[in-house]
Amino acid sequence: QVYIVESGGGLAQPGGSLRLSCAASGSIFRLYTMAWYRQAPGKQRELVASITSGGNTNYVDSVKGRFTISRDNVQITVYLQMNSLKPEDTAVYYCNTDPPNYHGIDYWGKGTLVTVSS
């Protein structure tokens, strides 16, 4: 069974940092472009950052310079280092392929909640 599990969320103060982890089962994920998405209350899910199998990265403008996506293809894990957090970063963060659900497989997990508040 192929699955993705996110972890690392929690409560952070504005200006603080968190590191999210995404563990993927199955060596096939080493070949995929992976991404972090987020969904804030009352808003649509958006792509935050993506990383190709070769390590090329892309970010939504609102997190450029603050977030860093990386991957470990040995452990099949994708990370999102979030620095200088803002209240508007509050959301449930999900990990998936980019585009989501490669080959029609539903990889959406439960996500991990990030709350930025003083």
Stockholm file with secondary structure:
# STOCKHOLM 1.0

chainA/1-118         QVYIVESGGGLAQPGGSLRLSCAASGSIFRLYTMAWYRQAPGKQRELVASITSGGNTNYVDSVKGRFTISRDNVQITVYLQMNSLKPEDTAVYYCNTDPPNYHGIDYWGKGTLVTVSS
#=GR chainA/1-118 SS CCCEEEECCEEECTTCCEEEEEEECSGGGGGSCEEEEEECTTSCCEEEEEECTTCCEEECGGGTTTEEEEEETTTTEEEEEECSCCGGGCEEEEEEESSSSGGGCCCCCCCEEEEECC
#=GC SS_cons         CCCEEEECCEEECTTCCEEEEEEECSGGGGGSCEEEEEECTTSCCEEEEEECTTCCEEECGGGTTTEEEEEETTTTEEEEEECSCCGGGCEEEEEEESSSSGGGCCCCCCCEEEEECC
//
